[in-house]
Amino acid sequence: MEFHIPSSDSNLGVEINGIDLKAPLSSKSISSIREHWLKYGVAVFPNQTLSLDEYEAFSQLIGPFGEEPFLIPMNNHPHIVQVHRKANEKAAHFGGAWHSDWSFQKEPPSATMLYSEIIPPLGGDTLFANTADAYDGLSESLKERIDGMSSIHSAKLAYAKDGVYATEVKERTMRIHTSDEANKTQVHPMIRVHPETGRKTLFINPVYTIGINGVSKENSDLLLFELYSHMGQEKYIYRHKWQPGMLIMWDNRTVMHMAEGGYDGHERLLHRITVSGNLAQPHSL
């Protein structure tokens, strides 16, 4: 295997070459992949030719399947979701705001994987923000201010019966399930300690964080806006440009992400798998 670090100030992203993910992988190779993924937050595997069965098999080397509560999976692959937008589609592209996948769950997924099949000739980048470096970059006074605070997470803005996807009027190719279940809430610490690296991260995001526990809406909104503005600085962001046959895997515990559009008139198809947040024993890098 060869490891290439892209030119970025964000400390995110490692490209892993010289490996065929459908071939049997040694425990040493898996350990090396995992070490680099944990260190750089986003692991990129270009030039792969995986069947969906082979894709699922590789994901199981990272951890058990996660739960996809509001996305409808493929009929013959209940753990794979097609992230699909057709060339003539008018609905907004999926995932177009900063978020950490399913942060409203009691145990949010540790990893999300995307495997690309059809990539448009322009647009469609995915942006990642380093929430660990963003925490480190806070002023000491702001760190002290939010220490011990918890935030409230919910899927209601996107997936409730009156949410974004339930009320959109333009037809969408992706199969999305909206439900009253989306109104449930889950509280998480705003400063979350990564269970494997021990680093402190800012575990908040604009899509699923709906407030700060015990803080008025006005003050909560002001503080969250201040933190989001800090987290969204260019120095914390890695921009990923897609190619067909590319698998990427990111760590939801140390990044938030956002999909860009800009490819109207072109089809785009990726396959998504999430990995459970309940993984093996923590360890230090």
N, C-alpha and C positions, 0 to 999 in steps of 0.2 A: 504494500500500500504506500501511496505517496500523499502527503498532506500539503495543501497549498492554502495560505491565508490571504484572502483578498485585501486590496488596499482600502482600508476603512478605518476611521477613528473610533468606531463603535466597539471594538474588541469582539465583534460577533462574526460568525461565519467561518467555516473551514470546508474546503473542497477536498474530497477524498477520492483519489484516482487509483487505478490499478487493482480494482476489486470487482468481482462479478457477484452481485448479491443473490443470484439464484443458485450459486454453487455452495457446497457445504463450507461453512466457516468454522475455523478453529476457535477455541475458547480465547486464545491469545488475540486473534483478530477482533472478536466481539468486544473484548476488554479494551482494546486500543480504540475502536470506534466509539465506545461509550465514554472513554476518557476524554477524547477530543470533543465529542458532543457536549459533555458537561462543561468543559472549559470554554468553548466558543459559542454555545447556545444554539447554533444552527449548523447542522451537518448536511453537506450537499454531495450527492453521488451522481455524477453525470454519466451518460452513455450506458444506461441500463436497458435491458430487454426482458422485462418481467411479465409473466402471466399473472393474473389476479391471485391464483393459488400461491405462486412463488412470492408475490408481494406480501400476502398474509403470513406466509411462513417466516419471512424475514422480520416482520413486525413482532412476531412472537419471541424472537431472540432479544428484543428490547424489553418487553413486558406484556402482561395480559391485555386483551382488548378493553378499551374504555366503552362507556355508554354514550350513545348519540341520542339525546332525548327528543330533539325537535327536527332532526334530519332523517328522511326516509331512505334506508339503504337499498342496495341492489337486491333483486329477488333471490338470486342464487349465491349472494355473498353478503350475509347479514351484518358484516362488520365493515363494509366498504360503502362509502357515500360518493356518488358522482357529483363533482363540482363542475357543472355543465352550463354553458351559455351558448346558444345557437347564434349563427351569424345574423339572423333577422330579428333577434330578441330586442325588445325595448325596455324590459325591466332593468333596474339598476343592477350592477354586478354584485355578487355575493361577498359579504365580509368587508365592505368598503369603509369601515371606521375602526379605530384602534380598539383592540380587545385582547383578552387572554381567554382561550377556548374554555367555555363552560365553567367560568370562575364561580358561578352560582351553585355549583354542586358541592356537596360536603367534602368530597375528595376530587377536585378538578383533575383532568388528565395531565399526566406528567409530560407526555409527548404527543405531538400531532405529526403525521406524515402525509405528504402529498406526492403522488407519482403522476407525471405529466404524460398525456397521450397526444393531444392536439394543442399546439401553442400558436397563437396568432403572430403575424410578422411584426407587430408593433404593440406597445402597451402591455398591460397585464402584469406589471412588476408586483412583487410582494415586499412590503417594508417591515422591518423588525426593529424594535427599540429595546435597548439593554436596560432592564429595570434594576439590575444589581449595580451597575455603574451609576445609574441615575440616583439610586439611594446614596451611594458613596459621595456623589457630587452635591448633595444637599448641604446647606449651611448647618453648623452645629446647633444653632437655635431652632431651626426647623426640624431637625432630627429629634431634638428634645420635645418639641411641641407635639409631634405625632406619635412619640413613643408611648406604647400602651393603648393607642386608639384602635378601634376596629371599624370596618366598613361593611355596609349592607349590600349584598349582591342579589340580583334577580334577573330572570330572562324576560321580564314582562314588556320592556320597551320594544323588543324584537318579536317575541313569539306568543304573546298573549292574544286573546281574541280581538282586542282593539289595538294590537301592536302593529309594527311596520309591515310585517309580511302578511298579516291577516287583512289589512286594509289597502294594500297596493292593488291597483286596477289593471296593470299591464301583466300579460301572461308571462309566467316564469317556467323555464325548463326544469330547474332543480326542484326536487320533491321535498317540500317543507311541511311540517306538521305543527299547526298552532293549537294552543290548548290553554285552559284555565290553570293548568299545572305551572305555567310560566309565571304566575303571580306569586309563587312561593319565594321566600327569601332565605338567605344563608349569610351568616356573619363570619368574616375572616379578619385576622389581624391585618392592619394596613402595612405593617412591616413584617414580612414573612421570612423566616429563616429557611433557606433551601435545605431540604432534608439530606441531600447527598454531598453538597459542597460546603455547607455551613455559612454561605454568604447571605447577608441581609438583602432583601429585595423589596421594592414597592409593589404590593399586590393590590392594585386598583386599576380600573380601566373604564373609559367613557361609556361603553356599551352596557356592561353588566353591573357596574357599581352605581347604586341609586342614592347613596347617602352615607353619612358617617354616623355610627351608632351614638345616640345620646347628644347629638349636635343639631341645632336648628337647621332647617333647609337652607336658609340664606347663608349662614356661616359655613355650612357643609359645602355648598356650591362654590363659594369663594375659595375655600381651601383646596378643594379638588381641582378647580380650574388652575390654581397656582401650581399644583403638583403636575398636572397634565402638561402645562406649558413647559415646565422644566424637563419632563420625561421626553417631550417631543423635539428637543433640540437636535440639530443635525449631528452633533458629535456622538450621540447615542444610537444613531440609526444606521442600519445596514440595508441596502437596497438589493434585492435578489432579482436577477434577470433569468427568465426561464428558457429552457430548450426542451424539445421533445425527448422522451426517454430519460428524464431526470427525476430522481427521488430526493426530496429534502425532508429533514426531520428536525423539528425545533422543540426546545424545552420551554413549556408554558410556565414553568416556575421561575424563569429568569429573563423571559422576553414577553412583550406584547407585540401584536402584529396587525397589519392592515393590507387589504388587497386593493390595488389600483385598477382602474378601468382603462379607457383609451383605446379599446380595440373593437369598437362598434363596426359591424359589417363582417366580422370574422368569428369563427367558432373557436371555443376554448373548452377543453375537457381535461380534468384532472381527477384522480381517485384518492380519496381521503380515508385514513385510518387514525383513530385515536388510541393511545395507550393509557391504561389505568394509572391513577395517581398513587395506587397502593403497590409500591415496588419493593424490591429486596432491601436488605439492611443498608442504612446509609454508610458512606465512607468518605474519606477526605482525599482530595487530589494532592 
